């Protein structure tokens, strides 16, 4: 088994680290997948990207 398919509930940094260590290819649905498809989310994302980040 070298490919893994999982639902959004399995999307975590811990799981990605494990999969990378085991050299497994993962197809995990992003937890915000449904939200990211909405116009409201895309508009908010565009607004956030226009901000200037100062350290």
C-alpha distance matrix in Angstrom:
0.0 3.8 5.9 7.7 11.0 13.7 17.5 20.1 20.5 17.5 18.9 20.3 20.8 19.4 16.0 16.1 17.2 14.4 11.7 13.9 14.3 10.7 10.5 8.0 9.5 11.0 13.2 15.6 18.9 21.7 23.9 27.0 25.7 28.3 31.1 30.5 31.3 34.7 37.8 39.0 36.0 36.1 39.8 39.4 36.7 39.2 41.9 39.9 39.0 42.8 43.5 44.3 42.6 45.0 44.2
3.8 0.0 3.8 6.8 10.3 13.3 17.0 19.2 20.1 16.9 17.5 18.8 18.9 18.0 14.7 13.9 15.0 12.9 9.6 11.1 12.1 8.9 7.6 5.0 6.1 8.5 11.2 13.9 17.4 19.9 22.5 25.3 24.0 27.0 29.5 28.5 29.4 33.0 35.9 37.1 33.9 33.8 37.5 37.1 34.2 36.5 39.3 37.2 36.1 39.8 40.5 41.2 39.6 42.0 41.2
5.9 3.8 0.0 3.8 6.8 10.1 13.8 16.0 17.3 14.4 15.0 16.9 17.5 17.2 13.6 12.8 14.8 13.1 9.6 11.5 13.5 10.8 9.3 5.8 4.7 5.8 7.7 10.6 13.9 16.7 19.4 22.0 20.5 23.3 26.0 25.0 25.8 29.4 32.3 33.6 30.6 30.4 34.2 33.9 31.2 33.5 36.3 34.5 33.5 37.2 38.1 39.1 37.6 40.3 39.8
7.7 6.8 3.8 0.0 3.8 6.5 10.3 12.6 13.7 10.9 11.9 14.1 15.3 14.9 11.1 11.0 13.6 11.9 8.8 11.6 13.7 11.4 10.8 7.0 6.1 4.6 6.0 7.9 11.2 14.1 16.3 19.3 18.1 20.7 23.4 22.9 23.8 27.2 30.3 31.4 28.4 28.6 32.4 31.9 29.4 32.0 34.7 32.8 32.2 35.9 36.7 37.9 36.4 39.1 38.6
11.0 10.3 6.8 3.8 0.0 3.8 7.2 10.0 11.6 9.7 10.8 13.8 15.8 15.9 12.2 12.3 15.5 14.3 11.5 14.3 16.8 14.9 14.2 10.5 8.7 5.9 4.7 5.8 8.4 11.8 13.9 16.7 15.1 17.4 20.3 20.1 20.7 24.1 27.3 28.5 25.6 26.1 29.8 29.5 27.3 30.0 32.7 31.0 30.7 34.4 35.3 36.8 35.6 38.5 38.4
13.7 13.3 10.1 6.5 3.8 0.0 3.8 6.7 7.8 6.3 8.1 11.3 14.0 14.1 10.7 11.6 14.9 13.9 11.9 15.0 17.4 16.0 16.0 12.5 11.1 7.7 6.3 4.8 6.7 9.8 11.0 14.2 13.2 15.4 18.1 18.4 19.4 22.4 25.8 26.6 23.7 24.6 28.3 27.7 25.8 28.7 31.1 29.4 29.4 33.2 33.9 35.5 34.2 37.1 36.9
17.5 17.0 13.8 10.3 7.2 3.8 0.0 3.8 5.5 6.0 7.6 11.2 14.4 15.1 12.2 13.3 16.8 16.3 14.8 17.7 20.2 19.2 19.3 16.0 14.4 10.7 8.6 5.8 5.4 8.1 8.4 11.5 10.7 12.3 15.0 15.9 16.9 19.5 23.1 23.7 21.0 22.3 25.8 25.2 23.7 26.8 29.0 27.4 27.9 31.6 32.2 34.2 33.1 36.1 36.1
20.1 19.2 16.0 12.6 10.0 6.7 3.8 0.0 3.8 5.3 5.4 8.9 12.4 13.7 11.5 12.4 16.0 16.2 15.2 17.7 20.3 20.1 20.1 17.2 15.6 11.8 9.8 6.2 4.7 5.4 4.7 8.2 8.4 10.3 12.3 13.2 14.9 17.3 20.8 20.9 18.0 19.6 23.0 22.0 20.5 23.8 25.7 24.0 24.7 28.4 28.8 30.9 29.7 32.6 32.7
20.5 20.1 17.3 13.7 11.6 7.8 5.5 3.8 0.0 3.8 5.6 8.1 11.9 12.4 10.6 12.6 15.7 15.5 15.3 18.1 20.2 20.0 20.7 18.0 17.1 13.4 12.3 8.8 8.4 8.7 7.0 10.6 11.7 13.2 14.7 16.2 18.1 20.1 23.6 23.2 20.4 22.4 25.5 24.1 22.9 26.4 27.9 26.0 27.0 30.6 30.7 32.6 31.1 33.8 33.5
17.5 16.9 14.4 10.9 9.7 6.3 6.0 5.3 3.8 0.0 3.8 6.1 9.4 9.4 7.1 9.2 12.2 11.8 11.5 14.4 16.4 16.2 17.0 14.4 13.9 10.5 10.3 7.1 8.4 9.1 8.7 12.5 13.3 15.6 17.1 17.9 19.9 22.3 25.7 25.5 22.4 24.0 27.2 25.8 24.1 27.5 29.2 26.9 27.5 31.3 31.2 32.8 31.0 33.6 33.1
18.9 17.5 15.0 11.9 10.8 8.1 7.6 5.4 5.6 3.8 0.0 3.8 7.0 8.5 6.8 7.5 10.9 11.6 11.2 13.3 15.8 16.3 16.6 14.4 13.4 10.0 9.7 6.3 7.3 6.6 6.7 10.2 11.4 14.2 15.3 15.5 17.9 20.4 23.4 23.2 19.8 21.2 24.4 22.9 20.8 24.2 25.9 23.5 23.9 27.7 27.7 29.1 27.4 30.0 29.5
20.3 18.8 16.9 14.1 13.8 11.3 11.2 8.9 8.1 6.1 3.8 0.0 3.8 5.3 5.3 6.4 8.7 10.0 10.8 12.4 14.4 15.6 16.4 14.9 14.7 11.8 12.5 9.6 10.9 9.6 9.3 12.4 14.3 17.2 17.6 17.7 20.6 22.8 25.6 25.0 21.4 22.8 25.8 23.8 21.7 25.0 26.4 23.6 24.1 27.8 27.2 28.3 26.2 28.4 27.5
20.8 18.9 17.5 15.3 15.8 14.0 14.4 12.4 11.9 9.4 7.0 3.8 0.0 3.8 5.4 5.1 6.1 8.6 9.9 10.5 12.3 14.3 15.0 14.4 14.5 12.5 13.9 11.7 13.5 11.9 12.3 14.9 16.7 19.9 20.1 19.6 22.7 25.0 27.4 26.8 23.1 24.1 26.9 24.8 22.3 25.4 26.7 23.6 23.8 27.4 26.6 27.2 24.7 26.7 25.4
19.4 18.0 17.2 14.9 15.9 14.1 15.1 13.7 12.4 9.4 8.5 5.3 3.8 0.0 3.8 5.5 5.2 6.3 8.7 10.0 10.7 12.5 14.2 13.7 14.7 13.0 15.0 13.1 15.4 14.5 14.6 17.7 19.4 22.4 22.9 22.8 25.7 28.0 30.7 30.0 26.4 27.6 30.4 28.3 26.0 29.2 30.4 27.3 27.5 31.1 30.3 30.8 28.2 29.9 28.4
16.0 14.7 13.6 11.1 12.2 10.7 12.2 11.5 10.6 7.1 6.8 5.3 5.4 3.8 0.0 3.8 5.4 5.1 6.1 8.6 9.9 10.6 12.0 10.8 11.6 9.6 11.7 10.0 12.8 12.8 13.5 16.8 17.9 20.9 22.0 21.8 24.3 27.0 29.9 29.6 26.1 27.1 30.3 28.5 26.2 29.3 31.0 28.2 28.2 31.9 31.5 32.2 29.9 32.0 30.8
16.1 13.9 12.8 11.0 12.3 11.6 13.3 12.4 12.6 9.2 7.5 6.4 5.1 5.5 3.8 0.0 3.8 5.4 5.1 6.1 8.6 9.9 10.2 9.4 9.6 8.1 10.4 9.5 12.4 12.1 13.6 16.5 17.2 20.7 21.6 20.8 23.3 26.2 28.8 28.8 25.1 25.6 28.8 27.2 24.5 27.3 29.2 26.4 26.0 29.7 29.5 30.0 27.8 29.9 28.8
17.2 15.0 14.8 13.6 15.5 14.9 16.8 16.0 15.7 12.2 10.9 8.7 6.1 5.2 5.4 3.8 0.0 3.8 5.5 5.1 6.2 8.7 9.7 10.2 11.5 11.0 13.9 13.2 16.2 15.7 17.0 19.8 20.8 24.3 25.0 24.1 26.8 29.5 32.0 31.8 28.1 28.6 31.6 29.8 27.0 29.7 31.4 28.3 27.8 31.4 30.8 31.0 28.4 30.1 28.6
14.4 12.9 13.1 11.9 14.3 13.9 16.3 16.2 15.5 11.8 11.6 10.0 8.6 6.3 5.1 5.4 3.8 0.0 3.8 5.4 5.2 6.3 8.5 8.6 10.8 10.6 13.8 13.4 16.7 17.0 18.2 21.4 22.2 25.5 26.6 26.0 28.5 31.3 34.0 34.0 30.4 31.0 34.2 32.5 29.8 32.7 34.5 31.5 31.1 34.8 34.3 34.6 32.1 33.9 32.3
11.7 9.6 9.6 8.8 11.5 11.9 14.8 15.2 15.3 11.5 11.2 10.8 9.9 8.7 6.1 5.1 5.5 3.8 0.0 3.8 5.5 5.1 5.9 5.1 7.1 7.2 10.7 11.2 14.8 15.6 17.5 20.5 20.7 24.0 25.5 24.7 26.8 29.9 32.6 33.0 29.4 29.7 33.1 31.8 29.0 31.7 33.8 31.1 30.5 34.2 34.1 34.6 32.4 34.4 33.2
13.9 11.1 11.5 11.6 14.3 15.0 17.7 17.7 18.1 14.4 13.3 12.4 10.5 10.0 8.6 6.1 5.1 5.4 3.8 0.0 3.8 5.4 4.8 6.2 7.8 8.9 12.4 13.3 16.7 17.0 19.2 21.8 22.0 25.6 26.8 25.5 27.7 30.9 33.3 33.7 30.0 30.0 33.2 31.9 28.8 31.2 33.3 30.5 29.5 33.1 33.0 33.1 30.8 32.7 31.3
14.3 12.1 13.5 13.7 16.8 17.4 20.2 20.3 20.2 16.4 15.8 14.4 12.3 10.7 9.9 8.6 6.2 5.2 5.5 3.8 0.0 3.8 5.4 7.8 10.6 12.0 15.7 16.4 19.9 20.3 22.1 25.0 25.4 28.9 30.1 29.0 31.3 34.3 36.8 37.0 33.3 33.5 36.7 35.2 32.2 34.6 36.6 33.6 32.7 36.2 35.9 35.8 33.2 34.8 33.1
10.7 8.9 10.8 11.4 14.9 16.0 19.2 20.1 20.0 16.2 16.3 15.6 14.3 12.5 10.6 9.9 8.7 6.3 5.1 5.4 3.8 0.0 3.8 5.5 9.0 10.9 14.6 15.8 19.5 20.6 22.6 25.6 25.6 29.0 30.6 29.6 31.6 34.8 37.5 38.0 34.4 34.6 37.9 36.7 33.8 36.2 38.4 35.7 34.8 38.4 38.3 38.4 36.1 37.9 36.4
10.5 7.6 9.3 10.8 14.2 16.0 19.3 20.1 20.7 17.0 16.6 16.4 15.0 14.2 12.0 10.2 9.7 8.5 5.9 4.8 5.4 3.8 0.0 3.8 6.6 9.4 13.1 15.0 18.7 19.8 22.3 25.0 24.6 28.1 29.8 28.4 30.2 33.6 36.1 36.8 33.3 33.0 36.4 35.5 32.4 34.6 37.0 34.4 33.2 36.8 37.0 37.1 35.0 37.0 35.7
8.0 5.0 5.8 7.0 10.5 12.5 16.0 17.2 18.0 14.4 14.4 14.9 14.4 13.7 10.8 9.4 10.2 8.6 5.1 6.2 7.8 5.5 3.8 0.0 3.8 6.3 9.9 12.0 15.7 17.4 19.9 22.7 22.0 25.3 27.3 26.2 27.7 31.1 33.8 34.7 31.3 31.2 34.8 34.0 31.0 33.4 35.9 33.6 32.5 36.2 36.6 37.1 35.2 37.5 36.5
9.5 6.1 4.7 6.1 8.7 11.1 14.4 15.6 17.1 13.9 13.4 14.7 14.5 14.7 11.6 9.6 11.5 10.8 7.1 7.8 10.6 9.0 6.6 3.8 0.0 3.8 6.9 9.7 13.2 15.0 18.0 20.4 19.3 22.6 24.7 23.3 24.5 28.1 30.7 31.9 28.5 28.2 31.8 31.4 28.4 30.6 33.3 31.2 30.0 33.7 34.4 35.1 33.5 36.1 35.5
11.0 8.5 5.8 4.6 5.9 7.7 10.7 11.8 13.4 10.5 10.0 11.8 12.5 13.0 9.6 8.1 11.0 10.6 7.2 8.9 12.0 10.9 9.4 6.3 3.8 0.0 3.8 6.0 9.6 11.5 14.4 17.0 15.9 19.1 21.3 20.2 21.5 25.0 27.8 28.8 25.5 25.5 29.2 28.6 25.9 28.3 31.0 28.9 28.1 31.9 32.6 33.6 32.1 34.8 34.3
13.2 11.2 7.7 6.0 4.7 6.3 8.6 9.8 12.3 10.3 9.7 12.5 13.9 15.0 11.7 10.4 13.9 13.8 10.7 12.4 15.7 14.6 13.1 9.9 6.9 3.8 0.0 3.8 6.6 9.3 12.3 14.6 12.9 16.0 18.4 17.4 18.3 21.8 24.7 26.0 22.9 22.9 26.6 26.4 23.8 26.2 29.0 27.3 26.6 30.4 31.4 32.8 31.6 34.6 34.5
15.6 13.9 10.6 7.9 5.8 4.8 5.8 6.2 8.8 7.1 6.3 9.6 11.7 13.1 10.0 9.5 13.2 13.4 11.2 13.3 16.4 15.8 15.0 12.0 9.7 6.0 3.8 0.0 3.8 6.2 8.8 11.5 10.4 13.4 15.7 15.1 16.5 19.7 22.9 23.7 20.5 21.0 24.7 24.1 21.8 24.6 27.1 25.3 25.1 28.8 29.6 31.2 29.9 32.9 32.8
18.9 17.4 13.9 11.2 8.4 6.7 5.4 4.7 8.4 8.4 7.3 10.9 13.5 15.4 12.8 12.4 16.2 16.7 14.8 16.7 19.9 19.5 18.7 15.7 13.2 9.6 6.6 3.8 0.0 3.8 6.4 8.5 6.8 9.7 12.1 11.8 13.0 16.1 19.4 20.3 17.3 18.0 21.7 21.3 19.3 22.1 24.6 23.2 23.2 26.9 27.9 29.8 29.0 32.1 32.5
21.7 19.9 16.7 14.1 11.8 9.8 8.1 5.4 8.7 9.1 6.6 9.6 11.9 14.5 12.8 12.1 15.7 17.0 15.6 17.0 20.3 20.6 19.8 17.4 15.0 11.5 9.3 6.2 3.8 0.0 3.8 5.4 5.2 8.7 10.0 9.4 11.6 14.4 17.4 17.8 14.5 15.4 18.9 18.0 16.0 19.1 21.3 19.6 19.9 23.6 24.3 26.3 25.3 28.5 28.9
23.9 22.5 19.4 16.3 13.9 11.0 8.4 4.7 7.0 8.7 6.7 9.3 12.3 14.6 13.5 13.6 17.0 18.2 17.5 19.2 22.1 22.6 22.3 19.9 18.0 14.4 12.3 8.8 6.4 3.8 0.0 3.8 5.6 7.9 8.6 9.5 11.9 14.0 17.1 16.8 13.7 15.5 18.7 17.4 16.0 19.5 21.2 19.4 20.4 24.0 24.3 26.5 25.5 28.5 28.9
27.0 25.3 22.0 19.3 16.7 14.2 11.5 8.2 10.6 12.5 10.2 12.4 14.9 17.7 16.8 16.5 19.8 21.4 20.5 21.8 25.0 25.6 25.0 22.7 20.4 17.0 14.6 11.5 8.5 5.4 3.8 0.0 3.8 5.7 5.2 5.8 8.7 10.4 13.4 13.1 9.9 11.8 14.9 13.8 12.6 16.0 17.8 16.4 17.5 20.9 21.6 24.1 23.5 26.8 27.6
25.7 24.0 20.5 18.1 15.1 13.2 10.7 8.4 11.7 13.3 11.4 14.3 16.7 19.4 17.9 17.2 20.8 22.2 20.7 22.0 25.4 25.6 24.6 22.0 19.3 15.9 12.9 10.4 6.8 5.2 5.6 3.8 0.0 3.8 5.5 5.2 6.7 9.4 12.7 13.4 10.7 11.7 15.3 15.0 13.7 16.6 18.9 18.1 18.7 22.1 23.3 25.9 25.6 29.1 30.1
28.3 27.0 23.3 20.7 17.4 15.4 12.3 10.3 13.2 15.6 14.2 17.2 19.9 22.4 20.9 20.7 24.3 25.5 24.0 25.6 28.9 29.0 28.1 25.3 22.6 19.1 16.0 13.4 9.7 8.7 7.9 5.7 3.8 0.0 3.8 5.5 5.5 7.3 11.0 11.8 9.9 11.5 14.8 14.9 14.4 17.2 19.3 19.1 20.1 23.2 24.5 27.4 27.5 31.0 32.3
31.1 29.5 26.0 23.4 20.3 18.1 15.0 12.3 14.7 17.1 15.3 17.6 20.1 22.9 22.0 21.6 25.0 26.6 25.5 26.8 30.1 30.6 29.8 27.3 24.7 21.3 18.4 15.7 12.1 10.0 8.6 5.2 5.5 3.8 0.0 3.8 5.4 5.7 9.0 8.7 6.6 9.0 11.8 11.4 11.4 14.5 16.1 15.8 17.3 20.2 21.4 24.5 24.6 28.1 29.5
30.5 28.5 25.0 22.9 20.1 18.4 15.9 13.2 16.2 17.9 15.5 17.7 19.6 22.8 21.8 20.8 24.1 26.0 24.7 25.5 29.0 29.6 28.4 26.2 23.3 20.2 17.4 15.1 11.8 9.4 9.5 5.8 5.2 5.5 3.8 0.0 3.8 5.5 8.0 8.6 5.7 6.5 10.0 10.1 9.1 11.8 14.1 13.9 14.7 17.7 19.3 22.2 22.5 26.2 27.7
31.3 29.4 25.8 23.8 20.7 19.4 16.9 14.9 18.1 19.9 17.9 20.6 22.7 25.7 24.3 23.3 26.8 28.5 26.8 27.7 31.3 31.6 30.2 27.7 24.5 21.5 18.3 16.5 13.0 11.6 11.9 8.7 6.7 5.5 5.4 3.8 0.0 3.8 6.7 8.7 7.3 7.3 10.7 11.9 11.3 13.3 15.9 16.4 16.9 19.7 21.7 24.7 25.5 29.2 31.0
34.7 33.0 29.4 27.2 24.1 22.4 19.5 17.3 20.1 22.3 20.4 22.8 25.0 28.0 27.0 26.2 29.5 31.3 29.9 30.9 34.3 34.8 33.6 31.1 28.1 25.0 21.8 19.7 16.1 14.4 14.0 10.4 9.4 7.3 5.7 5.5 3.8 0.0 3.8 5.4 5.4 6.4 8.7 10.2 10.8 12.6 14.6 15.6 16.8 19.1 21.0 24.4 25.4 29.1 31.1
37.8 35.9 32.3 30.3 27.3 25.8 23.1 20.8 23.6 25.7 23.4 25.6 27.4 30.7 29.9 28.8 32.0 34.0 32.6 33.3 36.8 37.5 36.1 33.8 30.7 27.8 24.7 22.9 19.4 17.4 17.1 13.4 12.7 11.0 9.0 8.0 6.7 3.8 0.0 3.8 5.5 5.1 6.1 8.6 9.8 10.6 12.4 14.3 15.4 17.0 19.3 22.8 24.3 28.0 30.4
39.0 37.1 33.6 31.4 28.5 26.6 23.7 20.9 23.2 25.5 23.2 25.0 26.8 30.0 29.6 28.8 31.8 34.0 33.0 33.7 37.0 38.0 36.8 34.7 31.9 28.8 26.0 23.7 20.3 17.8 16.8 13.1 13.4 11.8 8.7 8.6 8.7 5.4 3.8 0.0 3.8 5.5 5.2 6.3 8.6 10.0 10.8 12.4 14.4 15.9 17.6 21.2 22.7 26.1 28.5
36.0 33.9 30.6 28.4 25.6 23.7 21.0 18.0 20.4 22.4 19.8 21.4 23.1 26.4 26.1 25.1 28.1 30.4 29.4 30.0 33.3 34.4 33.3 31.3 28.5 25.5 22.9 20.5 17.3 14.5 13.7 9.9 10.7 9.9 6.6 5.7 7.3 5.4 5.5 3.8 0.0 3.8 5.4 5.1 6.1 8.7 9.9 10.5 12.3 14.5 16.0 19.4 20.4 23.9 26.0
36.1 33.8 30.4 28.6 26.1 24.6 22.3 19.6 22.4 24.0 21.2 22.8 24.1 27.6 27.1 25.6 28.6 31.0 29.7 30.0 33.5 34.6 33.0 31.2 28.2 25.5 22.9 21.0 18.0 15.4 15.5 11.8 11.7 11.5 9.0 6.5 7.3 6.4 5.1 5.5 3.8 0.0 3.8 5.5 5.0 6.2 8.7 9.9 10.6 12.7 15.0 18.3 19.6 23.3 25.6
39.8 37.5 34.2 32.4 29.8 28.3 25.8 23.0 25.5 27.2 24.4 25.8 26.9 30.4 30.3 28.8 31.6 34.2 33.1 33.2 36.7 37.9 36.4 34.8 31.8 29.2 26.6 24.7 21.7 18.9 18.7 14.9 15.3 14.8 11.8 10.0 10.7 8.7 6.1 5.2 5.4 3.8 0.0 3.8 5.4 5.2 6.4 8.8 10.0 11.1 13.4 17.0 18.9 22.5 25.2
39.4 37.1 33.9 31.9 29.5 27.7 25.2 22.0 24.1 25.8 22.9 23.8 24.8 28.3 28.5 27.2 29.8 32.5 31.8 31.9 35.2 36.7 35.5 34.0 31.4 28.6 26.4 24.1 21.3 18.0 17.4 13.8 15.0 14.9 11.4 10.1 11.9 10.2 8.6 6.3 5.1 5.5 3.8 0.0 3.8 5.4 5.1 6.2 8.7 10.1 11.4 15.0 16.4 19.9 22.4
36.7 34.2 31.2 29.4 27.3 25.8 23.7 20.5 22.9 24.1 20.8 21.7 22.3 26.0 26.2 24.5 27.0 29.8 29.0 28.8 32.2 33.8 32.4 31.0 28.4 25.9 23.8 21.8 19.3 16.0 16.0 12.6 13.7 14.4 11.4 9.1 11.3 10.8 9.8 8.6 6.1 5.0 5.4 3.8 0.0 3.8 5.4 5.1 6.2 8.8 10.4 13.6 14.7 18.4 20.7
39.2 36.5 33.5 32.0 30.0 28.7 26.8 23.8 26.4 27.5 24.2 25.0 25.4 29.2 29.3 27.3 29.7 32.7 31.7 31.2 34.6 36.2 34.6 33.4 30.6 28.3 26.2 24.6 22.1 19.1 19.5 16.0 16.6 17.2 14.5 11.8 13.3 12.6 10.6 10.0 8.7 6.2 5.2 5.4 3.8 0.0 3.8 5.5 5.2 6.6 9.3 12.5 14.5 18.2 21.0
41.9 39.3 36.3 34.7 32.7 31.1 29.0 25.7 27.9 29.2 25.9 26.4 26.7 30.4 31.0 29.2 31.4 34.5 33.8 33.3 36.6 38.4 37.0 35.9 33.3 31.0 29.0 27.1 24.6 21.3 21.2 17.8 18.9 19.3 16.1 14.1 15.9 14.6 12.4 10.8 9.9 8.7 6.4 5.1 5.4 3.8 0.0 3.8 5.5 5.4 7.2 10.9 13.1 16.5 19.5
39.9 37.2 34.5 32.8 31.0 29.4 27.4 24.0 26.0 26.9 23.5 23.6 23.6 27.3 28.2 26.4 28.3 31.5 31.1 30.5 33.6 35.7 34.4 33.6 31.2 28.9 27.3 25.3 23.2 19.6 19.4 16.4 18.1 19.1 15.8 13.9 16.4 15.6 14.3 12.4 10.5 9.9 8.8 6.2 5.1 5.5 3.8 0.0 3.8 5.4 5.6 9.0 10.3 13.8 16.4
39.0 36.1 33.5 32.2 30.7 29.4 27.9 24.7 27.0 27.5 23.9 24.1 23.8 27.5 28.2 26.0 27.8 31.1 30.5 29.5 32.7 34.8 33.2 32.5 30.0 28.1 26.6 25.1 23.2 19.9 20.4 17.5 18.7 20.1 17.3 14.7 16.9 16.8 15.4 14.4 12.3 10.6 10.0 8.7 6.2 5.2 5.5 3.8 0.0 3.8 5.4 8.0 9.6 13.3 16.0
42.8 39.8 37.2 35.9 34.4 33.2 31.6 28.4 30.6 31.3 27.7 27.8 27.4 31.1 31.9 29.7 31.4 34.8 34.2 33.1 36.2 38.4 36.8 36.2 33.7 31.9 30.4 28.8 26.9 23.6 24.0 20.9 22.1 23.2 20.2 17.7 19.7 19.1 17.0 15.9 14.5 12.7 11.1 10.1 8.8 6.6 5.4 5.4 3.8 0.0 3.8 6.5 9.4 12.8 16.1
43.5 40.5 38.1 36.7 35.3 33.9 32.2 28.8 30.7 31.2 27.7 27.2 26.6 30.3 31.5 29.5 30.8 34.3 34.1 33.0 35.9 38.3 37.0 36.6 34.4 32.6 31.4 29.6 27.9 24.3 24.3 21.6 23.3 24.5 21.4 19.3 21.7 21.0 19.3 17.6 16.0 15.0 13.4 11.4 10.4 9.3 7.2 5.6 5.4 3.8 0.0 3.8 6.4 9.5 12.9
44.3 41.2 39.1 37.9 36.8 35.5 34.2 30.9 32.6 32.8 29.1 28.3 27.2 30.8 32.2 30.0 31.0 34.6 34.6 33.1 35.8 38.4 37.1 37.1 35.1 33.6 32.8 31.2 29.8 26.3 26.5 24.1 25.9 27.4 24.5 22.2 24.7 24.4 22.8 21.2 19.4 18.3 17.0 15.0 13.6 12.5 10.9 9.0 8.0 6.5 3.8 0.0 3.8 6.4 10.0
42.6 39.6 37.6 36.4 35.6 34.2 33.1 29.7 31.1 31.0 27.4 26.2 24.7 28.2 29.9 27.8 28.4 32.1 32.4 30.8 33.2 36.1 35.0 35.2 33.5 32.1 31.6 29.9 29.0 25.3 25.5 23.5 25.6 27.5 24.6 22.5 25.5 25.4 24.3 22.7 20.4 19.6 18.9 16.4 14.7 14.5 13.1 10.3 9.6 9.4 6.4 3.8 0.0 3.8 6.6
45.0 42.0 40.3 39.1 38.5 37.1 36.1 32.6 33.8 33.6 30.0 28.4 26.7 29.9 32.0 29.9 30.1 33.9 34.4 32.7 34.8 37.9 37.0 37.5 36.1 34.8 34.6 32.9 32.1 28.5 28.5 26.8 29.1 31.0 28.1 26.2 29.2 29.1 28.0 26.1 23.9 23.3 22.5 19.9 18.4 18.2 16.5 13.8 13.3 12.8 9.5 6.4 3.8 0.0 3.8
44.2 41.2 39.8 38.6 38.4 36.9 36.1 32.7 33.5 33.1 29.5 27.5 25.4 28.4 30.8 28.8 28.6 32.3 33.2 31.3 33.1 36.4 35.7 36.5 35.5 34.3 34.5 32.8 32.5 28.9 28.9 27.6 30.1 32.3 29.5 27.7 31.0 31.1 30.4 28.5 26.0 25.6 25.2 22.4 20.7 21.0 19.5 16.4 16.0 16.1 12.9 10.0 6.6 3.8 0.0
